[in-house]
Amino acid sequence: MNLLSLEPFRKTISLASGRISYVDTDPSSNSPPLFFVHGLGTNLLLWRNSIELLRSHQRCIAIDLPLHGQSPGALDQNLTLSGLAIIVEEVCDLLDLSLIDLVGNDLGGAICQTFAVSRPDFVRSLILTNCDVHSNLPPDAFQETVALARQGQLWARAKPLLANVNLMRHHSEISKGYEHPETLSEELLRAYLEPVLGTQERTRVFEKYLRSVCKEDLMALESKLGQFHAPVLLVWGLEDVFFSIKWAYWLQQTFPPKCDLVKIEGAKLFFVDERAEEFAQHVIRFIGIL
C-alpha cells in the first residue's frame, strides 16, 4: 500500500498533552471504531495495510504517538505508560467516542493495556499483537538500545544509521521486526526513523521515552487485567525476537475467560504490516461476533 494512501484521512488535534496527528477513515460514523496504537520507532503507517483491508468493515482510527510520524514531541511531555494512555483518552473525548475496539502493537500494546484497565468503560474489545507484557519491558533484544538511551548515547548511533539505507534495512531495531527486511523501502524506513532519530533534539526526546516507560508500571496492572471483562483477542507472531509466545500465554492466563489466542507461524513483530491480510481476517472474525 502506498505510504500516501492514508493522507486523505489525516487530521491534527490539539490536546492538553500536545498536538497529535491521526487518521480517521469515517468521521461521520457513530459505530465503535477500531482504534490503533503503534509502538516505539514506528508510527500509524505501521497499520496502513491493515486499515486498507478493514476500513470497509469498520471505521478505523490510528494515532501517531508524540515524536512519532507527524506528531511533535517535547522533553516536557509525560511519556510514561499512564501519560501515553491519557493521550488515547483525550483523543476519544475530543472525537466524542464512547466505545472503541482497541488495537495495540509493541509498546502500543502496553499503552492499550494501561488504558483498558484505567478506562474500561471506553473499551468494547481489546486486540493485542506482540507487545510488552508484565516484566518484559524492555525486552532483552532491546536492552542495548535502552542502555544507550540511559547514557545519552543514542545520537552517536543514529547518525551513521540514518546515513546508510543498508544499515537501516538490515541492522536497525525496525529491521529485526520484519521477516523480510530486504523488501523495506527507504521511504518507509525514513518515515519511521527520522521523526525519532533525525536530529539530536528528537533523539533526546526518544531517549526520554526509553527512560520513562518501565516494567514496574506494567507489572502493577496484573490484578486489574484479571478484572477486565471485555472480549480480548491475542494475535501473536511466533518468530518475534522481542516478545515470545510465553507472554501471550501469560496474558491468556491473566485475562478472564473471554480471551482468544491466534498464533501466526513464522511471523515477527511487525506482521500487522507485512502479513496484514492474515491479521485482518482474524480481526474481522473477532469483531463479527462482538
Backbone as CSV, one residue per row, in Angstrom:
resi,resn,N_x,N_y,N_z,CA_x,CA_y,CA_z,C_x,C_y,C_z
1,MET,0.840,-1.193,0.000,0.000,0.000,0.000,0.874,1.242,0.000
2,ASN,0.525,2.196,-0.843,1.254,3.448,-0.954,1.295,4.181,0.388
3,LEU,2.456,4.736,0.731,2.586,5.423,2.015,1.703,6.660,2.112
4,LEU,1.261,7.185,0.980,0.422,8.387,0.987,-1.066,8.068,1.006
5,SER,-1.416,6.804,0.977,-2.824,6.439,0.819,-3.683,6.831,2.017
6,LEU,-3.095,6.963,3.193,-3.863,7.378,4.366,-3.956,8.895,4.509
7,GLU,-3.186,9.629,3.708,-3.136,11.085,3.887,-4.498,11.771,3.722
8,PRO,-5.381,11.313,2.830,-6.701,11.971,2.756,-7.500,11.886,4.052
9,PHE,-7.147,10.921,4.909,-7.873,10.735,6.163,-7.173,11.400,7.346
10,ARG,-6.042,12.045,7.110,-5.228,12.561,8.212,-5.737,13.912,8.709
11,LYS,-5.696,14.051,10.037,-6.072,15.295,10.697,-5.133,15.527,11.877
12,THR,-5.209,16.705,12.456,-4.412,17.028,13.633,-5.326,17.634,14.690
13,ILE,-5.128,17.236,15.932,-5.882,17.826,17.029,-4.920,18.271,18.121
14,SER,-5.332,19.304,18.848,-4.542,19.800,19.967,-5.152,19.295,21.265
15,LEU,-4.353,18.577,22.033,-4.774,18.018,23.307,-4.053,18.741,24.439
16,ALA,-4.503,18.504,25.646,-3.757,19.016,26.795,-2.358,18.431,26.823
17,SER,-2.226,17.207,26.286,-0.936,16.517,26.275,-0.050,16.930,25.108
18,GLY,-0.569,17.706,24.148,0.210,18.103,22.978,-0.573,17.904,21.698
19,ARG,0.055,18.243,20.575,-0.597,18.118,19.276,-0.403,16.704,18.746
20,ILE,-1.490,16.093,18.260,-1.463,14.703,17.807,-2.001,14.619,16.383
21,SER,-1.248,13.936,15.528,-1.701,13.630,14.174,-2.365,12.257,14.181
22,TYR,-3.449,12.131,13.420,-4.168,10.862,13.394,-4.884,10.709,12.070
23,VAL,-5.345,9.501,11.775,-6.214,9.272,10.626,-7.537,8.722,11.121
24,ASP,-8.597,9.095,10.419,-9.951,8.648,10.746,-10.645,8.381,9.421
25,THR,-10.945,7.116,9.138,-11.449,6.758,7.813,-12.923,7.060,7.620
26,ASP,-13.670,7.287,8.707,-15.110,7.546,8.561,-15.616,8.384,9.727
27,PRO,-15.267,9.675,9.747,-15.634,10.528,10.888,-17.132,10.636,11.127
28,SER,-17.950,10.393,10.098,-19.401,10.525,10.252,-20.045,9.312,10.919
29,SER,-19.290,8.228,11.080,-19.841,7.006,11.655,-20.025,7.145,13.157
30,ASN,-21.119,6.573,13.653,-21.370,6.560,15.095,-21.068,5.203,15.728
31,SER,-20.619,4.253,14.921,-20.329,2.917,15.443,-18.946,2.893,16.085
32,PRO,-18.689,1.955,16.997,-17.368,1.878,17.630,-16.274,1.648,16.593
33,PRO,-15.233,2.463,16.595,-14.143,2.273,15.627,-13.082,1.328,16.151
34,LEU,-12.321,0.776,15.211,-11.039,0.167,15.556,-10.055,1.299,15.808
35,PHE,-9.405,1.293,16.954,-8.510,2.371,17.362,-7.113,1.777,17.525
36,PHE,-6.190,2.158,16.631,-4.883,1.518,16.531,-3.795,2.348,17.227
37,VAL,-2.960,1.663,18.020,-1.849,2.318,18.721,-0.549,1.576,18.391
38,HIS,0.382,2.275,17.769,1.678,1.691,17.394,2.644,1.739,18.566
39,GLY,3.874,1.264,18.336,4.884,1.251,19.386,6.060,2.161,19.100
40,LEU,7.183,1.887,19.745,8.370,2.724,19.634,9.022,2.602,18.259
41,GLY,9.314,3.751,17.655,10.087,3.774,16.420,9.292,3.572,15.151
42,THR,7.999,3.264,15.264,7.155,3.195,14.070,6.200,4.384,14.121
43,ASN,5.064,4.291,13.503,4.004,5.291,13.606,2.750,4.705,12.987
44,LEU,1.744,5.517,12.750,0.485,4.954,12.266,0.607,4.285,10.900
45,LEU,1.687,4.566,10.165,1.896,3.884,8.886,2.053,2.378,9.064
46,LEU,2.418,1.931,10.257,2.508,0.504,10.525,1.189,-0.196,10.215
47,TRP,0.082,0.517,10.409,-1.249,-0.074,10.264,-1.846,0.126,8.874
48,ARG,-1.104,0.757,7.953,-1.713,1.187,6.689,-2.328,0.030,5.907
49,ASN,-1.623,-1.096,5.842,-2.138,-2.233,5.083,-3.341,-2.870,5.773
50,SER,-3.296,-2.948,7.081,-4.429,-3.482,7.827,-5.651,-2.576,7.691
51,ILE,-5.433,-1.272,7.790,-6.549,-0.337,7.667,-7.179,-0.415,6.290
52,GLU,-6.365,-0.561,5.268,-6.905,-0.669,3.913,-7.856,-1.860,3.801
53,LEU,-7.545,-2.946,4.490,-8.379,-4.148,4.429,-9.579,-4.080,5.375
54,LEU,-9.475,-3.291,6.421,-10.510,-3.275,7.450,-11.490,-2.117,7.338
55,ARG,-11.110,-1.052,6.645,-11.933,0.150,6.689,-13.285,-0.001,5.999
56,SER,-13.425,-1.000,5.117,-14.742,-1.242,4.525,-15.652,-1.990,5.496
57,HIS,-15.078,-2.554,6.552,-15.844,-3.288,7.555,-16.164,-2.420,8.769
58,GLN,-15.265,-1.486,9.083,-15.418,-0.724,10.315,-14.607,0.574,10.221
59,ARG,-15.110,1.603,10.836,-14.354,2.851,10.950,-13.005,2.554,11.609
60,CYS,-11.947,3.150,11.092,-10.599,2.937,11.618,-9.974,4.270,12.009
61,ILE,-9.425,4.329,13.199,-8.697,5.496,13.692,-7.318,5.023,14.135
62,ALA,-6.286,5.742,13.733,-4.921,5.427,14.172,-4.213,6.721,14.508
63,ILE,-3.442,6.718,15.579,-2.743,7.922,16.010,-1.240,7.770,15.828
64,ASP,-0.577,8.906,15.656,0.873,8.999,15.797,1.156,9.420,17.227
65,LEU,1.831,8.592,17.999,2.215,8.979,19.346,3.169,10.172,19.302
66,PRO,3.327,10.909,20.403,4.255,12.046,20.413,5.631,11.651,19.892
67,LEU,6.214,12.522,19.079,7.530,12.375,18.447,7.500,11.448,17.248
68,HIS,6.494,10.635,17.096,6.428,9.650,16.027,5.572,10.153,14.876
69,GLY,5.957,9.759,13.649,5.189,10.176,12.487,5.100,11.688,12.398
70,GLN,3.879,12.207,12.354,3.672,13.641,12.206,3.238,14.332,13.503
71,SER,3.370,13.628,14.631,3.095,14.256,15.929,4.395,14.752,16.536
72,PRO,4.467,16.025,16.906,5.697,16.531,17.526,5.870,15.962,18.927
73,GLY,7.099,16.005,19.408,7.389,15.556,20.767,8.238,16.579,21.492
74,ALA,8.167,16.583,22.813,8.923,17.552,23.604,9.391,16.914,24.894
75,LEU,10.479,17.427,25.433,11.062,16.864,26.647,10.161,17.039,27.864
76,ASP,9.245,18.006,27.825,8.387,18.224,28.995,7.097,17.411,28.947
77,GLN,6.928,16.559,27.937,5.736,15.724,27.877,5.839,14.537,28.829
78,ASN,4.682,14.065,29.279,4.603,12.871,30.119,4.628,11.654,29.210
79,LEU,5.751,10.965,29.159,5.936,9.834,28.254,5.935,8.500,29.000
80,THR,5.377,8.489,30.201,5.167,7.236,30.911,3.994,6.498,30.269
81,LEU,3.802,5.242,30.647,2.658,4.495,30.125,1.345,5.179,30.474
82,SER,1.225,5.675,31.681,-0.022,6.344,32.061,-0.202,7.652,31.298
83,GLY,0.902,8.385,31.059,0.816,9.618,30.283,0.408,9.364,28.847
84,LEU,0.920,8.296,28.255,0.570,7.955,26.879,-0.861,7.426,26.797
85,ALA,-1.315,6.705,27.839,-2.708,6.252,27.873,-3.665,7.431,27.984
86,ILE,-3.250,8.483,28.665,-4.082,9.687,28.758,-4.298,10.296,27.381
87,ILE,-3.288,10.208,26.513,-3.445,10.716,25.149,-4.566,9.961,24.436
88,VAL,-4.611,8.640,24.581,-5.695,7.861,23.981,-7.042,8.356,24.513
89,GLU,-7.116,8.585,25.809,-8.363,9.064,26.414,-8.746,10.443,25.885
90,GLU,-7.769,11.330,25.760,-8.065,12.679,25.263,-8.546,12.647,23.819
91,VAL,-7.953,11.765,22.999,-8.412,11.632,21.614,-9.853,11.125,21.596
92,CYS,-10.144,10.125,22.405,-11.516,9.608,22.475,-12.493,10.699,22.890
93,ASP,-12.118,11.503,23.867,-13.004,12.570,24.331,-13.244,13.611,23.239
94,LEU,-12.166,14.046,22.576,-12.313,15.096,21.571,-13.050,14.611,20.329
95,LEU,-12.931,13.331,20.011,-13.637,12.781,18.859,-15.018,12.251,19.244
96,ASP,-15.391,12.447,20.515,-16.711,12.050,21.008,-16.953,10.552,20.821
97,LEU,-15.946,9.762,21.155,-16.055,8.309,21.065,-16.489,7.760,22.415
98,SER,-17.515,6.945,22.426,-17.982,6.347,23.677,-17.509,4.909,23.836
99,LEU,-17.259,4.209,22.716,-16.750,2.841,22.743,-15.756,2.657,21.604
100,ILE,-14.707,1.894,21.858,-13.722,1.600,20.819,-13.307,0.139,20.904
101,ASP,-12.871,-0.403,19.769,-12.176,-1.684,19.727,-10.695,-1.341,19.649
102,LEU,-9.975,-1.545,20.725,-8.620,-1.018,20.901,-7.590,-2.036,20.433
103,VAL,-6.651,-1.589,19.587,-5.678,-2.478,18.951,-4.270,-1.957,19.217
104,GLY,-3.369,-2.814,19.711,-2.022,-2.355,20.018,-0.941,-3.304,19.560
105,ASN,0.215,-2.738,19.243,1.411,-3.487,18.847,2.608,-2.908,19.576
106,ASP,3.551,-3.774,19.995,4.797,-3.316,20.605,4.459,-2.495,21.854
107,LEU,5.086,-1.347,22.067,4.754,-0.529,23.230,3.294,-0.086,23.182
108,GLY,2.732,0.024,21.983,1.320,0.356,21.867,0.430,-0.637,22.584
109,GLY,0.847,-1.909,22.627,0.086,-2.904,23.367,0.118,-2.640,24.862
110,ALA,1.251,-2.179,25.378,1.342,-1.818,26.790,0.479,-0.594,27.095
111,ILE,0.472,0.361,26.170,-0.384,1.536,26.337,-1.849,1.116,26.349
112,CYS,-2.209,0.193,25.450,-3.591,-0.291,25.396,-3.982,-1.009,26.683
113,GLN,-3.083,-1.823,27.230,-3.374,-2.483,28.499,-3.612,-1.447,29.596
114,THR,-2.774,-0.419,29.621,-2.887,0.623,30.635,-4.206,1.372,30.503
115,PHE,-4.554,1.733,29.268,-5.807,2.451,29.040,-7.008,1.562,29.359
116,ALA,-6.952,0.311,28.949,-8.103,-0.585,29.105,-8.480,-0.782,30.573
117,VAL,-7.482,-0.884,31.457,-7.822,-1.108,32.864,-8.142,0.195,33.590
118,SER,-7.675,1.322,33.049,-7.978,2.601,33.695,-9.317,3.170,33.224
119,ARG,-9.694,2.870,31.972,-10.966,3.347,31.429,-11.696,2.213,30.704
120,PRO,-12.069,1.166,31.417,-12.742,0.041,30.764,-14.082,0.421,30.147
121,ASP,-14.655,1.541,30.592,-15.927,1.992,30.039,-15.807,2.383,28.573
122,PHE,-14.606,2.688,28.101,-14.384,3.062,26.709,-14.176,1.842,25.800
123,VAL,-13.818,0.687,26.373,-13.264,-0.403,25.575,-14.296,-1.512,25.365
124,ARG,-14.802,-1.628,24.129,-15.717,-2.715,23.789,-14.961,-4.028,23.653
125,SER,-13.744,-3.957,23.097,-12.893,-5.135,22.974,-11.445,-4.684,22.900
126,LEU,-10.547,-5.635,23.143,-9.111,-5.362,23.146,-8.420,-6.382,22.251
127,ILE,-7.631,-5.877,21.293,-6.881,-6.737,20.379,-5.398,-6.425,20.554
128,LEU,-4.646,-7.397,21.028,-3.223,-7.196,21.258,-2.416,-8.100,20.343
129,THR,-1.447,-7.519,19.674,-0.451,-8.278,18.934,0.827,-8.286,19.770
130,ASN,1.908,-8.819,19.246,3.164,-8.907,20.007,3.465,-7.573,20.671
131,CYS,3.645,-7.609,21.988,3.803,-6.344,22.711,4.450,-6.579,24.069
132,ASP,4.800,-5.471,24.732,5.332,-5.525,26.092,4.262,-6.075,27.021
133,VAL,4.676,-7.011,27.872,3.758,-7.651,28.809,4.465,-7.826,30.149
134,HIS,3.806,-7.413,31.222,4.249,-7.653,32.592,5.709,-7.205,32.778
135,SER,6.627,-8.116,33.083,8.007,-7.724,33.374,8.881,-7.628,32.132
136,ASN,8.332,-7.928,30.958,9.132,-7.917,29.724,9.134,-6.523,29.086
137,LEU,9.595,-5.547,29.865,9.706,-4.162,29.395,10.940,-3.543,30.030
138,PRO,11.987,-3.261,29.254,12.120,-3.565,27.831,12.477,-5.030,27.609
139,PRO,12.163,-5.577,26.443,12.564,-6.956,26.149,14.080,-7.063,26.030
140,ASP,14.593,-8.254,26.228,16.045,-8.469,26.211,16.685,-7.981,24.914
141,ALA,16.028,-8.213,23.788,16.611,-7.850,22.493,16.680,-6.342,22.279
142,PHE,16.080,-5.578,23.196,16.080,-4.115,23.077,16.912,-3.459,24.184
143,GLN,17.527,-4.272,25.022,18.237,-3.751,26.183,19.413,-2.863,25.805
144,GLU,20.134,-3.215,24.740,21.296,-2.411,24.347,20.878,-0.997,23.971
145,THR,19.786,-0.870,23.229,19.302,0.451,22.835,18.872,1.253,24.062
146,VAL,18.201,0.609,24.997,17.773,1.291,26.220,18.989,1.737,27.038
147,ALA,20.016,0.903,27.072,21.238,1.279,27.803,21.887,2.506,27.188
148,LEU,21.930,2.563,25.859,22.481,3.746,25.186,21.656,4.986,25.508
149,ALA,20.336,4.831,25.565,19.464,5.965,25.886,19.739,6.475,27.296
150,ARG,19.914,5.571,28.220,20.171,5.974,29.603,21.512,6.681,29.740
151,GLN,22.443,6.366,28.833,23.754,7.013,28.837,23.783,8.280,27.977
152,GLY,22.657,8.574,27.303,22.605,9.731,26.406,23.431,9.542,25.150
153,GLN,23.576,8.281,24.678,24.471,7.969,23.565,23.749,7.577,22.271
154,LEU,22.430,7.706,22.215,21.716,7.263,21.016,22.064,8.078,19.775
155,TRP,22.325,9.359,19.940,22.606,10.207,18.783,23.844,9.718,18.032
156,ALA,24.856,9.257,18.753,26.059,8.729,18.108,25.737,7.496,17.271
157,ARG,24.752,6.705,17.705,24.326,5.536,16.937,23.425,5.943,15.770
158,ALA,22.625,6.973,15.976,21.612,7.354,14.978,22.224,7.949,13.719
159,LYS,23.257,8.763,13.849,23.821,9.468,12.680,24.298,8.520,11.583
160,PRO,25.141,7.534,11.880,25.553,6.629,10.804,24.407,5.746,10.314
161,LEU,23.462,5.412,11.192,22.331,4.586,10.792,21.509,5.281,9.715
162,LEU,21.163,6.541,9.942,20.316,7.271,9.006,21.050,7.660,7.728
163,ALA,22.358,7.602,7.751,23.137,7.939,6.557,23.288,6.771,5.600
164,ASN,22.840,5.576,6.006,23.093,4.374,5.209,21.835,3.520,5.179
165,VAL,21.184,3.469,4.029,19.922,2.721,3.936,20.127,1.238,4.211
166,ASN,21.288,0.681,3.876,21.539,-0.726,4.140,21.613,-1.013,5.643
167,LEU,22.178,-0.058,6.399,22.172,-0.203,7.853,20.746,-0.158,8.387
168,MET,19.942,0.776,7.892,18.546,0.859,8.327,17.800,-0.424,8.003
169,ARG,18.060,-0.953,6.831,17.292,-2.103,6.336,17.703,-3.416,7.011
170,HIS,18.953,-3.520,7.452,19.428,-4.807,7.955,19.956,-4.789,9.380
171,HIS,20.205,-3.606,9.956,20.834,-3.563,11.270,20.141,-2.615,12.244
172,SER,18.956,-2.155,11.915,18.200,-1.324,12.849,17.262,-2.202,13.662
173,GLU,16.739,-1.647,14.766,15.757,-2.386,15.557,14.488,-2.624,14.733
174,ILE,14.162,-1.698,13.835,12.998,-1.870,12.966,13.160,-3.129,12.116
175,SER,14.330,-3.320,11.545,14.536,-4.457,10.653,14.360,-5.786,11.380
176,LYS,14.651,-5.827,12.674,14.503,-7.064,13.442,13.041,-7.485,13.571
177,GLY,12.132,-6.547,13.321,10.720,-6.838,13.462,10.060,-7.354,12.206
178,TYR,10.814,-7.484,11.107,10.263,-7.933,9.828,10.868,-9.276,9.423
179,GLU,10.029,-10.129,8.840,10.514,-11.381,8.263,11.425,-11.115,7.073
180,HIS,11.063,-10.111,6.284,11.786,-9.825,5.041,12.213,-8.354,5.006
181,PRO,13.192,-7.978,5.832,13.607,-6.579,5.866,14.196,-6.092,4.552
182,GLU,14.669,-7.018,3.713,15.241,-6.625,2.422,14.205,-5.981,1.513
183,THR,12.921,-6.180,1.814,11.862,-5.600,0.974,11.445,-4.211,1.436
184,LEU,11.949,-3.758,2.582,11.532,-2.463,3.119,12.075,-1.326,2.260
185,SER,11.195,-0.407,1.906,11.624,0.723,1.087,12.353,1.745,1.954
186,GLU,13.244,2.481,1.342,13.919,3.562,2.056,12.899,4.587,2.537
187,GLU,11.863,4.809,1.744,10.828,5.782,2.108,10.156,5.399,3.424
188,LEU,9.810,4.121,3.577,9.161,3.685,4.814,10.129,3.738,5.987
189,LEU,11.365,3.280,5.783,12.349,3.301,6.860,12.579,4.722,7.368
190,ARG,12.680,5.660,6.460,12.886,7.051,6.873,11.633,7.619,7.533
191,ALA,10.455,7.203,7.061,9.210,7.669,7.678,9.109,7.194,9.123
192,TYR,9.671,6.029,9.404,9.705,5.533,10.777,10.790,6.216,11.610
193,LEU,12.024,6.248,11.078,13.183,6.568,11.903,13.505,8.054,12.003
194,GLU,13.254,8.821,10.952,13.642,10.232,11.009,12.868,11.037,12.056
195,PRO,11.585,10.792,12.277,10.909,11.560,13.329,11.490,11.340,14.724
196,VAL,12.031,10.148,15.001,12.518,9.868,16.350,14.030,10.017,16.492
197,LEU,14.760,9.929,15.373,16.222,9.963,15.444,16.859,10.954,14.467
198,GLY,16.037,11.722,13.771,16.561,12.549,12.678,17.396,13.737,13.093
199,THR,17.236,14.208,14.319,18.050,15.311,14.837,18.466,14.977,16.263
200,GLN,19.444,15.706,16.764,19.884,15.456,18.131,18.767,15.767,19.129
201,GLU,17.991,16.819,18.850,16.890,17.185,19.749,15.835,16.080,19.797
202,ARG,15.450,15.551,18.624,14.465,14.470,18.608,15.000,13.231,19.324
203,THR,16.277,12.954,19.121,16.873,11.781,19.759,16.836,11.904,21.271
204,ARG,17.015,13.117,21.787,16.946,13.318,23.237,15.546,13.029,23.769
205,VAL,14.519,13.409,23.000,13.145,13.100,23.413,12.910,11.591,23.355
206,PHE,13.451,10.946,22.315,13.304,9.492,22.205,14.003,8.794,23.372
207,GLU,15.144,9.306,23.768,15.834,8.758,24.939,14.960,8.887,26.185
208,LYS,14.222,10.001,26.287,13.324,10.158,27.430,12.234,9.092,27.402
209,TYR,11.697,8.785,26.211,10.732,7.683,26.091,11.289,6.418,26.722
210,LEU,12.499,6.067,26.324,13.081,4.801,26.755,13.388,4.786,28.250
211,ARG,13.578,5.965,28.821,13.784,6.046,30.267,12.467,6.115,31.037
212,SER,11.389,6.525,30.371,10.122,6.802,31.065,9.213,5.591,31.192
213,VAL,9.211,4.731,30.179,8.337,3.547,30.254,9.076,2.461,31.035
214,CYS,8.405,1.874,32.017,9.109,0.930,32.884,8.218,-0.252,33.233
215,LYS,8.868,-1.371,33.502,8.135,-2.610,33.758,7.321,-2.536,35.037
216,GLU,7.757,-1.741,36.009,7.006,-1.658,37.259,5.580,-1.166,37.026
217,ASP,5.422,-0.195,36.118,4.078,0.316,35.816,3.231,-0.754,35.133
218,LEU,3.857,-1.562,34.277,3.120,-2.607,33.579,2.801,-3.763,34.527
219,MET,3.731,-4.125,35.385,3.506,-5.204,36.338,2.391,-4.853,37.322
220,ALA,2.239,-3.572,37.605,1.196,-3.142,38.540,-0.210,-3.351,38.000
221,LEU,-0.333,-3.644,36.701,-1.647,-3.837,36.089,-2.189,-5.248,36.282
222,GLU,-1.383,-6.175,36.782,-1.751,-7.589,36.734,-3.129,-7.870,37.322
223,SER,-3.398,-7.392,38.519,-4.692,-7.697,39.141,-5.839,-7.040,38.385
224,LYS,-5.611,-5.857,37.828,-6.667,-5.171,37.073,-6.945,-5.865,35.748
225,LEU,-5.902,-6.429,35.123,-6.130,-7.198,33.895,-7.033,-8.391,34.185
226,GLY,-6.885,-8.982,35.336,-7.709,-10.119,35.714,-9.165,-9.758,35.934
227,GLN,-9.443,-8.452,36.107,-10.812,-7.988,36.316,-11.412,-7.357,35.061
228,PHE,-10.669,-7.379,33.970,-11.133,-6.748,32.720,-12.075,-7.717,32.007
229,HIS,-13.291,-7.282,31.721,-14.312,-8.228,31.266,-14.738,-8.074,29.811
230,ALA,-14.128,-7.177,29.059,-14.430,-7.104,27.622,-13.716,-8.242,26.896
231,PRO,-14.225,-8.666,25.740,-13.544,-9.717,24.967,-12.135,-9.282,24.553
232,VAL,-11.204,-10.230,24.560,-9.806,-9.972,24.210,-9.387,-10.952,23.118
233,LEU,-8.697,-10.424,22.107,-8.084,-11.247,21.072,-6.586,-11.013,21.083
234,LEU,-5.820,-12.091,21.186,-4.362,-12.032,21.086,-3.969,-12.647,19.752
235,VAL,-3.249,-11.883,18.922,-2.741,-12.394,17.649,-1.226,-12.271,17.727
236,TRP,-0.517,-13.405,17.749,0.903,-13.399,18.125,1.771,-14.060,17.060
237,GLY,2.790,-13.321,16.601,3.783,-13.879,15.696,4.773,-14.747,16.455
238,LEU,5.052,-15.936,15.955,5.837,-16.916,16.702,7.344,-16.779,16.534
239,GLU,7.801,-15.940,15.592,9.247,-15.788,15.383,9.767,-14.436,15.843
240,ASP,9.015,-13.766,16.681,9.400,-12.448,17.177,10.560,-12.565,18.161
241,VAL,11.632,-11.793,17.939,12.783,-11.840,18.835,12.581,-10.983,20.079
242,PHE,11.553,-10.149,20.072,11.309,-9.253,21.196,10.283,-9.821,22.187
243,PHE,9.182,-10.351,21.675,8.060,-10.750,22.525,7.652,-12.187,22.190
244,SER,8.165,-13.136,22.942,7.920,-14.548,22.644,6.491,-14.941,23.007
245,ILE,6.082,-16.116,22.550,4.726,-16.606,22.760,4.416,-16.784,24.239
246,LYS,5.431,-16.932,25.092,5.141,-17.136,26.515,4.396,-15.944,27.104
247,TRP,4.608,-14.749,26.510,3.914,-13.579,27.033,2.461,-13.551,26.590
248,ALA,2.171,-14.123,25.439,0.769,-14.283,25.040,0.074,-15.272,25.967
249,TYR,0.772,-16.349,26.317,0.203,-17.313,27.256,-0.038,-16.648,28.615
250,TRP,0.892,-15.792,29.033,0.719,-15.095,30.313,-0.542,-14.240,30.267
251,LEU,-0.737,-13.508,29.185,-1.944,-12.685,29.057,-3.199,-13.551,29.053
252,GLN,-3.156,-14.650,28.319,-4.330,-15.523,28.233,-4.698,-16.078,29.600
253,GLN,-3.711,-16.395,30.408,-3.977,-16.911,31.743,-4.420,-15.819,32.713
254,THR,-4.018,-14.582,32.436,-4.301,-13.476,33.349,-5.665,-12.861,33.088
255,PHE,-6.027,-12.695,31.806,-7.334,-12.151,31.478,-8.428,-13.158,31.861
256,PRO,-9.668,-12.686,32.087,-10.795,-13.603,32.273,-11.004,-14.488,31.041
257,PRO,-11.938,-15.444,31.120,-12.067,-16.458,30.063,-12.311,-15.940,28.650
258,LYS,-12.829,-14.728,28.489,-13.121,-14.234,27.142,-11.845,-13.764,26.434
259,CYS,-10.868,-14.641,26.294,-9.583,-14.275,25.676,-9.174,-15.364,24.702
260,ASP,-9.150,-15.014,23.421,-8.750,-15.954,22.374,-7.308,-15.676,21.959
261,LEU,-6.585,-16.729,21.611,-5.205,-16.599,21.142,-5.075,-17.231,19.766
262,VAL,-4.541,-16.438,18.830,-4.236,-16.917,17.484,-2.726,-16.812,17.292
263,LYS,-2.098,-17.897,16.863,-0.646,-17.931,16.657,-0.341,-17.913,15.168
264,ILE,0.580,-17.030,14.769,0.948,-16.875,13.362,2.345,-17.449,13.150
265,GLU,2.423,-18.563,12.475,3.710,-19.213,12.230,4.638,-18.322,11.396
266,GLY,5.890,-18.246,11.820,6.901,-17.514,11.053,6.844,-16.014,11.161
267,ALA,5.824,-15.476,11.841,5.625,-14.023,11.871,6.478,-13.358,12.936
268,LYS,6.913,-12.142,12.637,7.691,-11.342,13.579,6.852,-10.165,14.083
269,LEU,7.495,-9.260,14.779,6.798,-8.192,15.498,5.847,-7.391,14.615
270,PHE,6.301,-7.048,13.418,5.511,-6.147,12.577,4.704,-6.893,11.515
271,PHE,4.203,-8.062,11.869,3.397,-8.819,10.907,2.105,-8.098,10.568
272,VAL,1.653,-7.156,11.422,0.428,-6.408,11.101,0.612,-5.564,9.850
273,ASP,1.847,-5.273,9.501,2.183,-4.608,8.241,2.481,-5.648,7.174
274,GLU,3.405,-6.520,7.472,3.950,-7.455,6.489,2.950,-8.546,6.089
275,ARG,2.120,-8.955,7.013,1.133,-10.014,6.756,-0.258,-9.522,7.159
276,ALA,-0.588,-8.352,6.634,-1.818,-7.679,7.032,-3.068,-8.483,6.689
277,GLU,-3.043,-9.218,5.590,-4.238,-9.980,5.207,-4.588,-11.009,6.280
278,GLU,-3.592,-11.710,6.796,-3.856,-12.689,7.850,-4.382,-12.002,9.100
279,PHE,-3.747,-10.912,9.476,-4.182,-10.178,10.659,-5.613,-9.689,10.487
280,ALA,-5.914,-9.071,9.342,-7.246,-8.517,9.105,-8.318,-9.603,9.161
281,GLN,-8.031,-10.780,8.643,-9.004,-11.875,8.676,-9.383,-12.232,10.110
282,HIS,-8.400,-12.267,10.998,-8.680,-12.600,12.391,-9.460,-11.478,13.077
283,VAL,-9.134,-10.230,12.740,-9.866,-9.102,13.321,-11.317,-9.110,12.845
284,ILE,-11.534,-9.325,11.566,-12.898,-9.351,11.014,-13.724,-10.447,11.678
285,ARG,-13.118,-11.619,11.851,-13.829,-12.703,12.518,-14.183,-12.320,13.954
286,PHE,-13.240,-11.711,14.632,-13.421,-11.349,16.048,-14.513,-10.292,16.215
287,ILE,-14.407,-9.202,15.459,-15.399,-8.127,15.635,-16.775,-8.548,15.128
288,GLY,-16.802,-9.561,14.261,-18.076,-10.023,13.728,-18.936,-10.720,14.758
289,ILE,-18.323,-11.179,15.858,-19.091,-11.888,16.887,-19.234,-11.057,18.162
290,LEU,-18.812,-9.800,18.129,-18.965,-8.956,19.318,-20.431,-8.604,19.546
